[in-house]
Amino acid sequence: MLKRIITAAVGLSLFLPILFFSDKVPWLLIGVIAVLSFIAEFELCGCFGVRKALFISIPTYIFTLFTVGYVAFFTYFVPGKPSVAIFAAALFAYLFIVFAGTMLSNGRARFSQAASTIASTIYVITGFSAMILTRYTAASGGIFTFESKAGLYYLLLVFIGVWMTDTGAYFIGSAMGKHKLIPVVSPNKTIEGAIGGILGCLLGYVIYGLILKFVVGVEVNFIYLMILAVVVSVIDQIGDLIASFMKRERGIKDFGTIFPGHGGVMDRFDSSIAVAPFIFFIVYFVNVNLFVVA
C-alpha cells in the first residue's frame, strides 16, 4: 500500500504541472501522451504474446505513434479537421501488413493474436488521442486557443473522475463490500464498491465545480456536471473491468511494471482511456457547455 501511495504521489507531482502548463508548452503534454501510448502498446503486445512477432509488433508501434502524431498535427501545428482519407489509408496499411505477416508467419503467430492486438490498439490510441483532442478542441466544433484554460477544465474531468471513482470504490468496497459485482472477471470488486465509486465521482466533480466557480471564476452547470459524474463513473468502472478481463483471459496479473505498486501504463490508465473519448464526444458533439470561461 505504501508503495502505491508513493508512486501515485510522485506521478501526480510530475503529471499535474504538465497538465496545468499545457497552454504554454503543449508539445510536452502531447509528447507524454505519445510515450504513454507507445508503452501501452508495448505492454499489450506482451499480453497477447506477439512482442517477438515483429510483423505484428513493429507495425503496431508505428501506427500508434502515427495516430497520436496525426491528431497532434491538426491540433498543435495546423489546427483544423484532419483528412479522413489519409488516416483511413494508414489504418488499412496497418491492417494489411499485420494480417499478411500473420498469414505468412508459418504458425509463429495466430490470427486471433493479431486480431486481439489490432482491436486493443485501436481502443487504446482512441483513448489517448481523445485526451489531446479534449484539451484543445472546444464544444460545438470550435477550436480553443492554446492560451485558453477551458480545454484544461474539460480534460481534468477525465482524471478527477477516474481518481475519485477509484477512491470511492476502494474505501466503500473495503468497508461495506459484500455482494460480488462480476466475480468471473474481477473477484474483489463488489456492488457496494461500484456504488461507492459513483458517489466518489459525484463528490469529486461537485468539489471541482465549486473550486472553478468560487476560486477561478468559471460559471459551472452543476446539474449537467452531476449527471456527467454518474455516467463517467460507470464508464470508468467498465473500462477497468475490460482491462481486468484481458489480463484474466491471458493469465497475467499486471500489464507491466513501470509504476511500482500499480503495474504498467495499461494498469494505471485503463479507465482513463475509456473515459476520455466520452468526455470528448460530450464536449465536441453534444453542445452541452459545462463551463463558461470569461
LOKEMI-6427 format. One record per residue (C-alpha): residue number from 1; residue in one letter; chain; y, x, z. Coordinates in Angstrom, 3 decimals, padded with zeros to 6 digits, always signed. Example, Ala and Ser with C-alpha at 12.3 -4.5 7.8 and 13.67 -1.06 7.14 Angstrom:
BEGIN
1 / A / A / -004.500 / +012.300 / +007.800 .
2 / S / A / -001.060 / +013.670 / +007.140 .
This chain:
BEGIN
1 / M / A / +000.000 / +000.000 / +000.000 .
2 / L / A / +002.399 / +002.830 / +000.887 .
3 / K / A / +001.700 / +004.491 / -002.456 .
4 / R / A / +002.546 / +001.251 / -004.271 .
5 / I / A / +005.819 / +000.872 / -002.370 .
6 / I / A / +006.879 / +004.474 / -003.044 .
7 / T / A / +006.041 / +004.167 / -006.750 .
8 / A / A / +007.939 / +000.874 / -007.007 .
9 / A / A / +010.980 / +002.335 / -005.228 .
10 / V / A / +011.071 / +005.404 / -007.482 .
11 / G / A / +010.552 / +003.272 / -010.586 .
12 / L / A / +013.348 / +000.877 / -009.683 .
13 / S / A / +015.747 / +003.722 / -008.872 .
14 / L / A / +015.186 / +005.074 / -012.387 .
15 / F / A / +014.908 / +001.835 / -014.349 .
16 / L / A / +017.794 / -000.167 / -012.872 .
17 / P / A / +020.520 / +002.329 / -013.870 .
18 / I / A / +019.117 / +002.336 / -017.405 .
19 / L / A / +019.471 / -001.451 / -017.466 .
20 / F / A / +022.954 / -001.547 / -015.968 .
21 / F / A / +024.308 / +001.127 / -018.303 .
22 / S / A / +022.588 / -000.292 / -021.389 .
23 / D / A / +026.002 / -001.311 / -022.757 .
24 / K / A / +027.295 / +002.269 / -022.681 .
25 / V / A / +024.125 / +004.086 / -023.732 .
26 / P / A / +021.936 / +001.501 / -025.494 .
27 / W / A / +019.789 / +004.179 / -027.096 .
28 / L / A / +018.489 / +005.083 / -023.611 .
29 / L / A / +017.103 / +001.592 / -022.936 .
30 / I / A / +015.690 / +001.441 / -026.452 .
31 / G / A / +014.096 / +004.865 / -026.015 .
32 / V / A / +012.482 / +003.907 / -022.715 .
33 / I / A / +011.076 / +000.714 / -024.247 .
34 / A / A / +009.714 / +002.707 / -027.197 .
35 / V / A / +007.974 / +005.148 / -024.829 .
36 / L / A / +006.546 / +002.329 / -022.714 .
37 / S / A / +005.283 / +000.605 / -025.875 .
38 / F / A / +003.577 / +003.770 / -027.069 .
39 / I / A / +001.906 / +004.398 / -023.694 .
40 / A / A / +000.785 / +000.755 / -023.502 .
41 / E / A / -000.872 / +001.058 / -026.917 .
42 / F / A / -002.500 / +004.334 / -025.882 .
43 / E / A / -003.945 / +002.536 / -022.867 .
44 / L / A / -005.136 / -000.400 / -024.974 .
45 / C / A / -006.860 / +001.908 / -027.448 .
46 / G / A / -008.674 / +003.413 / -024.472 .
47 / C / A / -009.526 / -000.038 / -023.144 .
48 / F / A / -011.121 / -001.084 / -026.431 .
49 / G / A / -012.832 / +002.265 / -026.957 .
50 / V / A / -011.001 / +003.240 / -030.161 .
51 / R / A / -008.801 / +006.081 / -028.927 .
52 / K / A / -011.002 / +008.631 / -030.726 .
53 / A / A / -011.335 / +006.407 / -033.786 .
54 / L / A / -008.238 / +007.899 / -035.399 .
55 / F / A / -008.272 / +005.476 / -038.332 .
56 / I / A / -007.525 / +002.755 / -035.751 .
57 / S / A / -005.525 / +004.512 / -033.044 .
58 / I / A / -003.082 / +006.516 / -035.167 .
59 / P / A / -002.016 / +003.554 / -037.370 .
60 / T / A / -001.625 / +001.552 / -034.136 .
61 / Y / A / +000.712 / +004.137 / -032.628 .
62 / I / A / +002.703 / +004.412 / -035.850 .
63 / F / A / +003.043 / +000.653 / -036.281 .
64 / T / A / +004.113 / +000.270 / -032.648 .
65 / L / A / +006.896 / +002.832 / -032.940 .
66 / F / A / +007.911 / +001.469 / -036.349 .
67 / T / A / +008.263 / -002.062 / -034.977 .
68 / V / A / +010.324 / -001.054 / -031.949 .
69 / G / A / +012.454 / +001.205 / -034.138 .
70 / Y / A / +012.882 / -001.540 / -036.729 .
71 / V / A / +014.077 / -004.005 / -034.110 .
72 / A / A / +016.372 / -001.379 / -032.591 .
73 / F / A / +017.828 / -000.502 / -036.000 .
74 / F / A / +019.034 / -004.049 / -036.550 .
75 / T / A / +020.477 / -004.345 / -033.046 .
76 / Y / A / +021.903 / -000.862 / -032.469 .
77 / F / A / +022.726 / +000.725 / -035.828 .
78 / V / A / +023.198 / -002.249 / -038.161 .
79 / P / A / +023.480 / -005.488 / -036.135 .
80 / G / A / +022.140 / -008.331 / -038.258 .
81 / K / A / +018.966 / -010.005 / -039.405 .
82 / P / A / +016.083 / -007.671 / -040.287 .
83 / S / A / +014.220 / -008.113 / -043.554 .
84 / V / A / +011.097 / -010.202 / -043.072 .
85 / A / A / +009.628 / -008.776 / -046.294 .
86 / I / A / +009.824 / -005.167 / -045.080 .
87 / F / A / +008.205 / -005.986 / -041.758 .
88 / A / A / +005.516 / -008.095 / -043.459 .
89 / A / A / +004.708 / -005.157 / -045.766 .
90 / A / A / +004.396 / -002.813 / -042.769 .
91 / L / A / +002.180 / -005.300 / -040.947 .
92 / F / A / -000.102 / -005.726 / -043.960 .
93 / A / A / -000.346 / -001.950 / -044.418 .
94 / Y / A / -001.345 / -001.601 / -040.755 .
95 / L / A / -003.998 / -004.329 / -041.021 .
96 / F / A / -005.379 / -002.989 / -044.303 .
97 / I / A / -005.649 / +000.618 / -043.095 .
98 / V / A / -007.354 / -000.330 / -039.830 .
99 / F / A / -009.794 / -002.767 / -041.439 .
100 / A / A / -010.597 / -000.390 / -044.303 .
101 / G / A / -011.059 / +002.525 / -041.916 .
102 / T / A / -013.360 / +000.468 / -039.713 .
103 / M / A / -015.404 / -000.640 / -042.710 .
104 / L / A / -015.772 / +002.973 / -043.901 .
105 / S / A / -016.424 / +004.398 / -040.418 .
106 / N / A / -020.204 / +004.322 / -040.777 .
107 / G / A / -020.605 / +002.483 / -037.497 .
108 / R / A / -018.221 / +004.628 / -035.422 .
109 / A / A / -016.164 / +001.507 / -034.685 .
110 / R / A / -016.920 / -002.196 / -034.757 .
111 / F / A / -014.798 / -004.847 / -036.402 .
112 / S / A / -014.490 / -006.618 / -033.046 .
113 / Q / A / -012.886 / -003.472 / -031.589 .
114 / A / A / -010.444 / -003.227 / -034.481 .
115 / A / A / -009.544 / -006.910 / -034.267 .
116 / S / A / -009.050 / -006.737 / -030.491 .
117 / T / A / -006.820 / -003.689 / -030.866 .
118 / I / A / -004.706 / -005.338 / -033.555 .
119 / A / A / -004.306 / -008.589 / -031.627 .
120 / S / A / -003.321 / -006.825 / -028.408 .
121 / T / A / -000.972 / -004.514 / -030.316 .
122 / I / A / +000.959 / -007.430 / -031.810 .
123 / Y / A / +001.051 / -009.118 / -028.405 .
124 / V / A / +002.407 / -006.039 / -026.626 .
125 / I / A / +005.017 / -004.960 / -029.166 .
126 / T / A / +006.304 / -008.521 / -029.410 .
127 / G / A / +006.899 / -008.454 / -025.670 .
128 / F / A / +008.640 / -005.089 / -025.598 .
129 / S / A / +010.694 / -005.814 / -028.731 .
130 / A / A / +011.842 / -009.080 / -027.171 .
131 / M / A / +013.399 / -007.063 / -024.341 .
132 / I / A / +015.629 / -005.250 / -026.844 .
133 / L / A / +016.464 / -008.485 / -028.649 .
134 / T / A / +017.266 / -010.317 / -025.424 .
135 / R / A / +019.616 / -007.564 / -024.276 .
136 / Y / A / +021.620 / -007.506 / -027.492 .
137 / T / A / +021.273 / -010.984 / -029.012 .
138 / A / A / +023.343 / -013.971 / -027.912 .
139 / A / A / +022.489 / -017.644 / -027.812 .
140 / S / A / +022.777 / -019.745 / -030.967 .
141 / G / A / +022.040 / -016.801 / -033.223 .
142 / G / A / +025.138 / -014.785 / -032.344 .
143 / I / A / +025.263 / -011.101 / -031.509 .
144 / F / A / +026.563 / -009.644 / -028.265 .
145 / T / A / +028.630 / -006.502 / -028.468 .
146 / F / A / +027.135 / -003.584 / -026.576 .
147 / E / A / +030.050 / -003.755 / -024.140 .
148 / S / A / +029.094 / -007.285 / -023.116 .
149 / K / A / +027.112 / -007.777 / -019.921 .
150 / A / A / +025.844 / -011.204 / -020.990 .
151 / G / A / +022.697 / -009.838 / -022.585 .
152 / L / A / +022.004 / -007.848 / -019.443 .
153 / Y / A / +022.149 / -011.009 / -017.322 .
154 / Y / A / +019.516 / -012.632 / -019.548 .
155 / L / A / +017.296 / -009.541 / -019.619 .
156 / L / A / +017.389 / -009.284 / -015.828 .
157 / L / A / +015.854 / -012.774 / -015.732 .
158 / V / A / +012.673 / -011.224 / -017.112 .
159 / F / A / +012.288 / -008.630 / -014.388 .
160 / I / A / +013.611 / -010.713 / -011.497 .
161 / G / A / +011.197 / -013.491 / -012.469 .
162 / V / A / +008.251 / -011.098 / -012.556 .
163 / W / A / +009.123 / -009.251 / -009.353 .
164 / M / A / +009.830 / -012.386 / -007.331 .
165 / T / A / +006.768 / -014.220 / -008.658 .
166 / D / A / +004.526 / -011.290 / -007.743 .
167 / T / A / +006.151 / -011.019 / -004.307 .
168 / G / A / +005.864 / -014.725 / -003.535 .
169 / A / A / +002.290 / -014.878 / -004.787 .
170 / Y / A / +001.271 / -011.838 / -002.726 .
171 / F / A / +002.722 / -012.950 / +000.598 .
172 / I / A / +001.850 / -016.649 / +000.359 .
173 / G / A / -001.583 / -015.854 / -001.071 .
174 / S / A / -002.309 / -013.338 / +001.688 .
175 / A / A / -001.171 / -015.700 / +004.441 .
176 / M / A / -002.444 / -019.052 / +003.193 .
177 / G / A / -004.711 / -018.475 / +000.198 .
178 / K / A / -007.994 / -020.367 / +000.462 .
179 / H / A / -008.648 / -022.006 / -002.918 .
180 / K / A / -009.539 / -019.689 / -005.801 .
181 / L / A / -007.443 / -020.037 / -008.945 .
182 / I / A / -009.698 / -018.616 / -011.696 .
183 / P / A / -012.341 / -016.525 / -009.878 .
184 / V / A / -014.211 / -015.517 / -013.043 .
185 / V / A / -011.036 / -013.776 / -014.265 .
186 / S / A / -009.360 / -012.636 / -011.032 .
187 / P / A / -011.339 / -013.246 / -007.819 .
188 / N / A / -008.417 / -012.535 / -005.470 .
189 / K / A / -005.884 / -014.961 / -006.926 .
190 / T / A / -005.529 / -018.342 / -005.220 .
191 / I / A / -003.873 / -021.672 / -005.954 .
192 / E / A / -001.712 / -021.197 / -002.856 .
193 / G / A / -000.653 / -017.803 / -004.153 .
194 / A / A / +000.244 / -019.291 / -007.539 .
195 / I / A / +002.435 / -021.894 / -005.846 .
196 / G / A / +003.966 / -019.120 / -003.733 .
197 / G / A / +004.773 / -017.260 / -006.936 .
198 / I / A / +006.677 / -020.251 / -008.282 .
199 / L / A / +008.600 / -020.610 / -005.011 .
200 / G / A / +009.368 / -016.880 / -005.037 .
201 / C / A / +010.721 / -017.058 / -008.580 .
202 / L / A / +012.844 / -020.101 / -007.681 .
203 / L / A / +014.293 / -018.280 / -004.686 .
204 / G / A / +014.958 / -015.138 / -006.706 .
205 / Y / A / +016.712 / -016.993 / -009.518 .
206 / V / A / +018.886 / -019.010 / -007.136 .
207 / I / A / +019.962 / -015.863 / -005.258 .
208 / Y / A / +020.585 / -014.112 / -008.582 .
209 / G / A / +022.669 / -017.065 / -009.797 .
210 / L / A / +024.717 / -017.082 / -006.580 .
211 / I / A / +025.422 / -013.359 / -006.916 .
212 / L / A / +026.539 / -013.807 / -010.516 .
213 / K / A / +028.743 / -016.778 / -009.603 .
214 / F / A / +030.434 / -015.558 / -006.444 .
215 / V / A / +030.350 / -011.780 / -006.858 .
216 / V / A / +030.538 / -011.201 / -010.606 .
217 / G / A / +032.460 / -014.368 / -011.529 .
218 / V / A / +029.991 / -015.770 / -014.065 .
219 / E / A / +029.548 / -019.526 / -014.478 .
220 / V / A / +025.895 / -020.405 / -013.889 .
221 / N / A / +023.992 / -023.571 / -014.811 .
222 / F / A / +021.776 / -023.802 / -011.728 .
223 / I / A / +019.787 / -026.839 / -012.938 .
224 / Y / A / +018.625 / -025.039 / -016.060 .
225 / L / A / +018.109 / -021.859 / -014.065 .
226 / M / A / +015.720 / -023.548 / -011.622 .
227 / I / A / +013.788 / -025.253 / -014.425 .
228 / L / A / +013.525 / -021.891 / -016.144 .
229 / A / A / +012.259 / -020.300 / -012.914 .
230 / V / A / +009.263 / -022.637 / -012.763 .
231 / V / A / +008.321 / -022.052 / -016.407 .
232 / V / A / +008.862 / -018.289 / -016.182 .
233 / S / A / +006.671 / -018.047 / -013.083 .
234 / V / A / +003.841 / -019.940 / -014.779 .
235 / I / A / +004.067 / -017.737 / -017.891 .
236 / D / A / +004.241 / -014.655 / -015.677 .
237 / Q / A / +001.015 / -015.564 / -013.902 .
238 / I / A / -000.765 / -016.448 / -017.133 .
239 / G / A / +000.293 / -013.087 / -018.599 .
240 / D / A / -001.140 / -011.338 / -015.560 .
241 / L / A / -004.401 / -013.267 / -015.916 .
242 / I / A / -004.630 / -012.373 / -019.608 .
243 / A / A / -004.444 / -008.679 / -018.721 .
244 / S / A / -006.996 / -009.180 / -015.924 .
245 / F / A / -009.329 / -010.899 / -018.389 .
246 / M / A / -009.044 / -007.949 / -020.799 .
247 / K / A / -009.934 / -005.500 / -018.041 .
248 / R / A / -012.772 / -007.579 / -016.637 .
249 / E / A / -014.287 / -008.044 / -020.102 .
250 / R / A / -014.139 / -004.296 / -020.733 .
251 / G / A / -015.356 / -003.405 / -017.221 .
252 / I / A / -012.313 / -001.364 / -016.123 .
253 / K / A / -010.144 / -001.607 / -013.020 .
254 / D / A / -006.828 / -000.393 / -014.469 .
255 / F / A / -005.495 / +000.290 / -017.947 .
256 / G / A / -004.108 / +003.670 / -016.889 .
257 / T / A / -002.938 / +005.880 / -014.024 .
258 / I / A / +000.672 / +006.718 / -014.897 .
259 / F / A / +002.038 / +004.673 / -011.967 .
260 / P / A / +000.243 / +005.703 / -008.732 .
261 / G / A / -000.959 / +002.641 / -006.870 .
262 / H / A / -000.089 / +000.340 / -009.775 .
263 / G / A / -002.172 / +001.656 / -012.673 .
264 / G / A / -000.798 / +002.033 / -016.174 .
265 / V / A / +002.056 / +000.600 / -018.186 .
266 / M / A / -000.046 / -002.418 / -019.086 .
267 / D / A / -000.884 / -002.994 / -015.425 .
268 / R / A / +002.785 / -002.871 / -014.441 .
269 / F / A / +004.311 / -004.683 / -017.446 .
270 / D / A / +001.549 / -007.187 / -018.287 .
271 / S / A / +003.648 / -010.115 / -017.041 .
272 / S / A / +006.958 / -008.794 / -018.411 .
273 / I / A / +005.663 / -008.677 / -021.976 .
274 / A / A / +004.595 / -012.320 / -021.625 .
275 / V / A / +007.908 / -013.491 / -020.135 .
276 / A / A / +010.327 / -011.523 / -022.353 .
277 / P / A / +009.613 / -013.392 / -025.632 .
278 / F / A / +010.002 / -016.736 / -023.848 .
279 / I / A / +013.407 / -015.716 / -022.441 .
280 / F / A / +014.469 / -014.510 / -025.893 .
281 / F / A / +013.422 / -017.759 / -027.570 .
282 / I / A / +015.378 / -019.743 / -024.978 .
283 / V / A / +018.457 / -017.569 / -025.485 .
284 / Y / A / +018.272 / -017.459 / -029.268 .
285 / F / A / +016.882 / -020.787 / -030.402 .
286 / V / A / +017.324 / -023.466 / -027.749 .
287 / N / A / +021.106 / -023.179 / -027.331 .
288 / V / A / +020.980 / -023.543 / -023.532 .
289 / N / A / +023.714 / -021.400 / -022.023 .
290 / L / A / +022.592 / -020.418 / -018.556 .
291 / F / A / +025.537 / -018.057 / -018.124 .
292 / V / A / +029.125 / -018.351 / -019.300 .
293 / V / A / +030.771 / -014.954 / -019.262 .
294 / A / A / +034.547 / -014.864 / -019.281 .
